[in-house]
Amino acid sequence: MTSFVSSVRTMAGAVVSLGLLTGFAFAQDAHEFDEETLRIAHELAETALESDLAYEITESLTTEIGPRLAGTPQEARAREWGVRMMTELGFENVRIEEFELDLWTRGRSIYEEVAIVSPYPQELYATSLGGAAATPEGGLEAEIVFFDSFDDLIASDDSEDALEGKLAFVNDRMVAARNGEGYGWANRKRQTAWLEAENRGAVGVLIRSVGTSSNRFAHTGMMSSPGGQTANIPALAVSAPDADQIERIHESGETITVRLQTYAGWRGEVISGNVIGEIVGSEAPEEVVIIGGHLDSWDTGTGALDDGAGVGITMAAARLIMEQGRPRRTIRVVLFGSEEVGLVGARAYANARMQDGTLENHVIGSESDFGARPVWRLTSNVADHAVPFFDAMQVEMQHLGILRGGNEGGGGPDMIPLQAMGMPVARLSQNGEDYFNFHHTPNDTFDKIVPEEMAQNVAAWTMFTWMVADTDMDFREPVEAAASE
């Protein structure tokens, strides 16, 4: 790992130089960590850079369990794996918190029977979106109505019968970016194109996969259910090369007819759960720093990047901290269940903390859920008085090549319910330029993880987690200030 670490440190030097050239300066009330905190933080980072623990944890999960669709026996096996792994690593208070879940599965295969019937007969690679319905028994055959974008679909007049008895095809492309910012815009069609199409009388909907690769893999993902409404039509993502094929045929002026046979649907209520383990704090054990990833994955791949990596990174970071001793506050690692189908585990966890009155004890939280490429930015969402704490933290992380982001960030998907309830959050952002090449596809597998890059993640996470857990800093707004706003 020496060459990787050296390149990161060279890049960090450039970051510092750039900061000086742009006139960056700390406020006069800059936070200063005590020497012992800094010594341990840097020792943790050095240890993490030479450790393969996160890599080994992720390898174990993705190999021994494999795909882990929410609510299935595979996800239940993953929970058992999580309890066993946390116990072996020495975590305390290891437990499963169960919750109920409506189970959706695609039925038979990760790829359904989808083919162009005319004008040029050929099979397509496509897969049902989460929450989609099945075709009628025996399948269906219908003409495609082509929409170049989701906005075009929305703008189509729902009083017309252009979609009656037909298939809507939505062709938005996603653009790759380091921070993944193209995902939200492109993902609108995955979330609600089914609803727009169904309301206009369509018998089904196809979308260009929400992804950035040219590989012939379809990207699945959960659809939205506004007001609890569920789809009555099949909805599928088509691989990018097959979407290109449809686009070319459409542009030639030919009418395209497609045949579908799918088996997706809701299967009833089942049990899922969150797996929890802790390092109990030495001085303020009631104060909780929550970190983690989500344990479930889509059924198409083995969920190595999404989110076996996050599970491995945060568990390994906590384990390395454990070897240094106990921080002041409790570190709680949560392996959230059923994230992919709507943050179900995260909502269950947040509601349980609201009910048991411990929500206010959650001092800060963060999730790793964006693969395993190097962390490049630290963002926060804390009270104004705590911002210098994170400014100073980033300075200590510069040798890892990490920039300081703003103070209006999130903490990762599973932190959203807790953040909405007032918990401060932070985020260690990974480079996501190629993340959506693999996201929600059969290509999300363990071989995509680079051990040296994952070690850099763990180094960043050990420093972050140690610093927020071994301080008495209150990251929330004072009660008086919050009440006056």
SULQUI-V5794 format. One line per field, one symbol per residue. phi: phi as a letter, one per 30 degrees, with the letter a starting at -180 (. if undefined). psi: psi as a letter, one per 20 degrees, with the letter a starting at -180 (. if undefined). Layout:
# SULQUI-V5794
phi=???
psi=???
This chain:
# SULQUI-V5794
phi=.eddddddddddddddddddddidbdddcedbddddedddeddddddddcccddddddddddddciebdeicedddddddeddddddddjdchdaccdadbddcbdjcbdcddbaddadbeadbcbbdddjdcddeejibbaddcdcdadddddddddddcdceibcdbccecccdaecidddedddedddbdedddddcidclbcbdedabccddbdcdldddbeiidcdcbdbbcceeddddddddddddjddccbcbbbbdldcjdbcbaccbbbcdddcbdddcccblbcddbdddcciddbbeddddddddeddddeddjcddcdcccccdchddckhdddddddddddddiceddddababcaaibdedbaccbbbdedceeddedddedcedciccccdcbdcbjeddeddddcjddbbbcdddceceddceibdddbddddcedddddededdddedddddcbcdcdddeedddddd
psi=ighggghghghhhhgggghhhjkpqqrhkqqpqqhgghggghggggghhjqjggghghggghghgbqmppirhhhghhggggggghghijqrlprpoqrqppppriegqhpropqpgqinpqqqoqqqqpiqrrrqpiaqpqqpopphrhhhggiqoiirkhiojrppppjqqqpqqhjjiiggghihhhgjhggggghjjqirpqqpqnrjrjqlpqoarprqmpjjpqqjqqpqppqghhhggggggghiiqpppqpqorjqrpjapaparpppqqopqhhmhippopraaqhrrrihajlghnkhghggghggghghhhhiaprgrppoppnpqlghjkkghghggghhhghjjjgiiohqqqqolkbjrqpiqorrnrqhiighghghghghihiikprpaakkrajqgiiggghhjjpqrrpnpqokhjgjhhpkrijnrhiipoghhhhhghgghggggghhhkrjpoiqqqhgghhi.
